[in-house]
Amino acid sequence: MSTDKAEASAAEDRSQNSGTAKHEEEAPGPLKLDPRGIPLSPQPTDDPKDPLNWNRWLKLMVLTEVSIFSFLALFSASLITPAFVPLSLFLHRDLVTTAYVTSTFILLGGISAIFWNPIANVYGRRPVYIGTVAVAAAMCGASGAAKNYGTLIALRCLNGFFGGVPLGLGSATVCDMYFAHERGVYMGIYTISFLTGGHIAPLIGGYIEKNLSWHWCFYVPAIITGGILIIFVFTVPETLYSRTPAALARPSQSWMSNMLMKRRAHPTRQLRIVDFFRPFQMMIYPSVVIPTWCYSLCFAYGSILFIITSANLFGKIYHFQPQQTGLLLGIPITVGSLVGELFAGGISDWISEKRALNRGGERSPEDRLLGIIPSALLTPLGIIIEGVCLQNKTHWIGVAMGIAIASFGLQVMTTGVYTYTAECYKPQSPELGSLINFGRQVYSFTIGFYAIPFANMIGIQDAWITLAMITFAFFLPLIPLYYKGADWRKRLGKPTFHQDL
């Protein structure tokens, strides 16, 4: 018993020094360790139905299906992108105005998690996923049948509001199931999924428009989403797990009860108005607001900038048809993201584990920031390369290289930010997912208003260089965060809500 107490005391000291939440290290019994002898964070209960204790295959199944939902969210948003030209003719709108069909989805997708995540924290992830994704599939299908611009924009707003839920809730689901030392890899799988959805869509959208019509750029994701939802209903259990003494004292519900959602997922919590403002409350913490600001710009200029402007610029400069535009955009952006994730997730976990061992088991979330360094160089570089190539009308391979390099950097940044913030404040991971998604989507929405006019005003090359320099500048605050993040968290204290998760 004295050994257990000594281990628990040492773990508590390490938790205070590294800035991680103390409750993540606490356990009612003997301290549980990972394969390298470092205390597990968070500490699991002895309940086999605790998602932290699930079999590997069950965790992977849940992760896969949630990741597919995330993939389909941005896939649904971007599949129409290569078909903007024929869509603009149908709607009798210019290309800039037509691009709002995607921009409005992005905007409402950012807002949606602010509303839905507090509900998921009380009633469970499962009912929220099922209800919102079902409505999103219906709205996506209805978009294909729209007869005018106003109706289409309204349907896309609803599509984004319901379909954007997996983009904000998925990171919380990952944290429900995986320990801190695993999150780099599994959070990376989740993040590559939603980014790739927006990247693969242009590859397919042009051919769908050519062989069917632009209407099917909405029908196809609606059909696929509906099919995946049916599988989800029968295979994915609830991942929200309350660790309050009152909840743990209750009889554990059966797997069948879990799947049928017979009782509220969090039996001791009530939904309050203040819960809808919790994500913004997290902005007082530098370990949240600095990475969120940086990532929002990185995503907007390292991904959405290419997507929103491709139909306009590739058509004018290279005289590409929709399917050619989709290929030039989709292939490099997808390859860059996939290669970036092969580097990002494993390296992030390796750095974290290696440095923890060097400190005698003391974890520090700031170690995750070291893995972001390549992004600070590659994302701005890729943006500049594309701008220079477009301005000088070089061979399209130069444009492809720029997009791929920026996408590599963005994927490294995405995995790093989601993993770092979740490791700093794991109980608040739903709020973190909401806030990051909000910042990313809302800032990306604005690009459609100024990217092309800005390029027309000063030239594509100078405009893209300016945006790249802004992106690089927002990486610089990560330097003091690396050195002072733990001290700042200790000084500000821990959030007082969700301490039971």
N, C-alpha and C positions, 0 to 999 in steps of 0.2 A: 504493500500500500504506500509506503514512503517513496518508493521509486516512481509510482504513478503520480503522486503529488508533486514530486520534483519535476517530472516531465511536464505536467500540466502548468506548473509555475514557470518553467523555462519557455514553454510555448506562449504563455501570456506575455512574458517579457518580450519575446520576439515579435509578437503581434503589435505591441505598443511601439516598438522601435521601427517596424517596417510600415506602420500606418494602416495596416489592414484591420478590418472590423474585428473587435475582440470576440464577438459571438461566433465568428466563423471558426475559432479555435477551441471553443468550449465544448465539452462533451459530458454527459451525465455519468459516464463510466470511464474505463481506461482510455487513454488517448489513442486514437487510431492513426496509423502512419501509412505513408505511401511506400512504394517498393524501394525507395532510396533511404527510407528512415526519417523523412521529413513529415511533420504533422499534416494530416489531411485538412484542407480548407475548402468548404466548410466541413465540420465534423458530422458524419451521418448518424442517424439513429440506428437502433437495432431492428427496426421494422422493415421486413423485406419489401413492403410496398412503398417505402421511401424511394423516390426516383433516383437518389444517389446510389441505392443498392440494387437497382435493376440490372438484369443481365445485359451484357454488351449488345447482343442482337436486338433486344427491345429498344435500347437507347438509340441504336443506329437506325432502326426503323422509324422511330419518332422523328429523329433528326432529319432523315431523308425526306419524309413527307412534309414536314414544316419547311424545309429548304426548298422543296418543289413549289409549295405555295408562294414562297418569297420570289422564286424564279418567275413564276407565272404573273406575279404582280407587275414587275417592270417589263416582262414580255408583253403583257396586255397593253401596257402604256406605249411601247415603242414599236410594235409590229407594223403600225400604220406609217411609220416615219418614211420609208423609201417611197411610199405611194402618195406623198404630199402633193405632187404635181397633178395627177388625175383627180385627187380629192378636192384640190383647190378649184379645178375647173367645174366639178359637180356643185360645189358650194358657192361658186362665183365670188371667191375671196382670193387675195394675194397670198403668196407663200408664207410671209411673216405672220399674217393673221391665221392661216391654216395651222401653223405650228402650235397654236394655243390648244389644239385638240390633244396634244401630248402634254403641254405645259400645265393645263388645268388638272389633268390626272395627277401629275407630279405634286402640284400644290395641295390638293385635297388629300393625297396620300400622306403628306407630311403632317397634316392636321389630324388625321383620323386616329392615330395612336394616342394622342393626348386625351381623346374621348374614350376610346375602347380599353386601353390598358388598365385604368382604375377599376373598370367593371370586371376585367379578367382577374384582377387581384383578389376579388371577393367571390365571384361566381365560378371562376375557373377559366383556364386557357381553352379547354375543349369546346364549351358552348359558344364562346366568342369566335373561335376559328370557324366553327360550323355555320353559325348564323351569318357572319359577315361575308365569308367566301361564297356562300350560296347567293346572297344578294348581288355580290360583285359579278358573278358569272352571268346572272340575269341582266344586269345593266350593260355588261360588255356585249352580250348578244343583241340587246335592244339598240345599242349604238350602231350596229351594222345596218339596222333597218331605218335609221333616222333619215328624214327627207329634207331637212334644212339645217343651217348652221346653228341656230339657237337651240334646237332640240338636241343636236349632237353634243354641244358644249355642256348642256344640263346633264345629259346622261353620262358624259365623261367625268363630270364632277362627282356624281353619285358613285360611279365606278371606282374612282380614286378613293373616295371616303370609306368605302367598304373594302375595296381590294387592297388598300395600303396597310391593312392591319398586320399581316405577317412581317412587313418590313420593320415595324416597331416592336412587335411582341416576340418575334423569333429569338432575339438575343436573350430574353428572359427565359424562354423555354430551354435554351442551351444551358444557362446557369442553373436551372432547376435540376438538371441531370448530371452535370459534370463538375468535377473538382477543379480547383484553380490551376493545378499543374497540367490539366488536360485541355484547358479552354482555348489555348492558342490554336491547336489543330482543329477542334470541333467548331469553334467560333469561325475559323477560317472556312470550313465547309459551308457554313450558313452564309457568310458574307459573299463568298464566290458565287453562291447560287443566285442571290438577288442581283448582283452586278452582272452576271452572265446572262440573266434573263433580258436585260436591256441591251446586251451586246449581240446575242444570237438573233434577236428579233429582226434586225435589219437584213441579216443574211437570208431570211425566209420571206420577209414581207414583200420584197420586190417580185419574187417569183409567184407568190400567191396573187398579187395584183395582176401580173401578166397572164397567168393561166386561168384565173377565176375572175376576181374583181376586187376592188378595194374593200367592198363590204365584208369579204371573207377574212380580212385582216382583223375584224372584230369577232366574227363567228368562230374562227378556229380556236383562239384562246378561251372563248366561252365554253366550247365543247370540251376541250382538254381539262379546264378547271373543274367543270362539272363531274367529269370522270374521276379525277383525283379526289374530289370531295367525297364521293361515294366510298372509295377505298378508305379514306381517312375516318369516316364515321364508324366503320367496322373494325378498325385496327389500332387506332391511337388512343391510349388512355389519358386521363388527366395527369398533368405534371406538377400542378401547384400543390405544395405540401406544407401544411402548417406545423410549426414546431413549438407552439405555445404549450405550456403544461396542461391547459384545459383541453386542447385538441388532442394531445398525445394520450390523455387519460380516457378518451372515448374509445369505444370498440372500433377497431380498424374495419373500414368498409371492404366488401369483397370486390374482386375484379369486375364481376358482372354489375355490381352497384356503381362502380366507377364508370364503366362504359355507358350505362343507362342514365348517368347524371342524376341519381335519385336524391342526392343531398348536395347542399352547397359545398363547393370545394374548400372554402375557408370558413369553418363553422363558427368561429369566434369573432369575426370582423363584420362591420357594417359599412356600407358605401356612404361616403360623406362628400359634400360639395368640395371641401378642401382637397380631396384626393385628385380632383381634375387639375389642380394647380401645382401638384407635387413636382412634375418635371421641371417647372420654372424655378421652384425652390432650390433645386440642385445646382442652379447657376451661381450660387454664392460660393461654390467650391472650385478653386482653380484647377483641380484635377479633373473636373468635368467640363467647365466652360472653355478652357484653353484648347483642349483637343477637339471639342465640338466645333468651335469657330474654325480651326485649322482644317478639319475634315470637310466641313461644309463647302469651303472654297475649293478644296482639292477635288471633291467630287463634282462640283459644278463645272470647273474648268478642265478637269482631267477626264470627263466622260460626257456630261450633258451638253457641253459646248460643241463637241463633235456631232452628237446625235441631232441636235436642234438645227445646226447649220449645214449639215451634209447635203440634203436635197437641193438647197439653194446654191451652195458653192460648187459642188461637184457637177451639177447640171450646167452652170454657167462656164466653168473653167475647162472641164473635160467633156462636156456634152454627154454625160452619162444618162442612161435610162434608169428607171427605178431599181431593176435587179442589179445593175452594175454599181449603183450607189450603195445598195445593201451589202454587196460583196466587199467594196473598198472600205466601208465602215465596219462591217461585222467581223470579218476575218481578223484584222490586226487587233481590234479591241478585245476580241475573245481570246486570242492566243496570248496577248499581253497579260490579261487577267489570270488565265490558267497558269502560266509560267510564274507570274508573281505570287500566286498562292502556294505553289510548290516550294517557293522560298520562304514565304511569310510565316505560315502557321508553325511549321516545325522549328524554324530558327527562333521564333518568339519563345516557344516552350523550352528550347535548349538553352537559350540565354538565361531565362528565368531560373531554371533548375540548376544550371552550372553555377551561377552567382550565389544562389541560395546555399548550395553545398559549400562554397568557399567561405560563407559566413557562418557555417556550422548549423545550417537549417533555417536561417532567418530569411524570409521572403521579403522582397521589396517590389511593389508594382512598377516602380520607375524603371526597373530593368527592361520592361516591355518597350519603353520608349527607344531603347538602343536599336531595336529592330526596325524602327521607322526611318532611320537615317537615309537609306537609299531612296525613299520616296521624296524627300526634300530636294533631291537633285534630279531625279528622273522625271517626275511629273512636270515640273516647269520646262525641262529640256524637251520633252515630247511635244508640249504645246508650242514652243518656239519653232521646232522643226516643221510641224504642220503649217504654221503661219508663213514661214519663209518659203516653203515649197509651193503653197497656194499662190502667194504673191508673185513668185517668179515663174509660175506655170511649168514647174519641172515635171518629170515623169511621176506618175501617180505612186510609184513605189516609195518615193520619199515621204509622201503623205501617210502611207501605210506604216512606215517605220516610226514616224512621229506619234501616231495614234497608239501603236503597240508599246512604245517606251512609256508614254504617259499612263497607259492602262496598267502596265507592270507596277509603276510607282503607286498608282491609286489603290491597287489591291493590297500592297504592303501596308499602306496607310490605313485602309479599312480594317483589316484584321488587327493591326496594332491598337487602334483607337477603341474598338469594341472590347478587346481583351483587357486593355489597361483600365478603362473606366469600370468594367465589371469587377476587376480584381480589387479596385479601390473601394467600391461600394456595392458588393454583391447583393445585399437585400434590396437595394433600390434599382436593380437591373431593369425592371419594367419601365421605370421613370427615365433611366438612362437611354434605353432603346427609343422611347418616345421622343426625348429631347434631341438625340442625334438624328433621328429620322426627320423630325420637324425642321431642324436647322438645314439639313442636307436638301430636303425636298423644297422648302420655301425659298432658299437662296437659288436653287437650280431653276425654279419657276421664273425668276426675274430675267434669266439669260435671254429668253425669247423676245424681250422688249428692247434690248440694247446691243446684242452681239453683232448682228448684221448692220444696223445703222452705224455702230462704232467702227466697224471695218470699212464701210463705205466712206466714212468721214476722214479717217487717217490712213487707210490702207490695211489690208489683212495682216501683213507682217508686223507693223507697229502695234496694231490692236492686240494681236496674239502675244507679242513680247510683253506688252503692258500687263496683260492678264497673267502671264507666267511670272512676272516679277511680283505681282500682288500675292500670288500663290506662295512663292518662296518666302516673302516677308512674313506670312502668317505661320510659317514653320518656326521662325526664330523664337517665339515665346516658349517653345517646348524645351529650350536649353535651360532657362531658370527653373522650369517645372521639374526637369530631371534632377537637379541639385537640391531644390527646396520643397518638392512636392510632399514628401513625408512630414516635414516640419509644418507646412501649411495645414495639412490634414489634422495633425495633432493639436495645433492651435485652434482650429475652427471646431473641432469635435466631430462626432458622428451624427448623421441624421437620426432623429428620434422615432421615425416611422419605419414599419416593416422589419422590426428587429427579430421577428419570429420566422422569417423566411431564410 
